[in-house]
């Protein structure tokens, strides 16, 4: 039980910094107005979180060697903090969120563009390799693929 709690707390801290880097270096760079807590909650992979929490919790609690524990902390925190480096955070954000060459069918017209991020209620789309991101309310388009 204690290992699970320790693992969950450790994973929350790792995820906090991982998603903070994505927010700062991908969403904020593209001027996408998404709250951090929504980004964190909507994009959490629960399977990775649970497995990671269990594994990390047991390793932290049951590893006897302080050198191995230190190495475990250094490795996990290093990977989590990579998104805080601007070019790496932007590339990971693109990999996670960007959907290229999507057809977006609106009521009267169809568009082709890159979906840079999809939130609960909006699509954030870049049309024609333009640097401007257009925010489209989800109830105003029919489909995208």
Protein Blocks (a to p, Z undefined) as FASTA:
>chain_A
ZZmmmmmmmmmmmmmmmmmmmmmmmmmmnopacdfklmmmmmpcfklmmmmmmmmmmmmm
mpmblklmmmmmmmmmmmmmmmmpmklmmmmmmmmmmcghiacddfkbccddddfbdcfk
bccddehhiabdcdddfklpfbdZZ
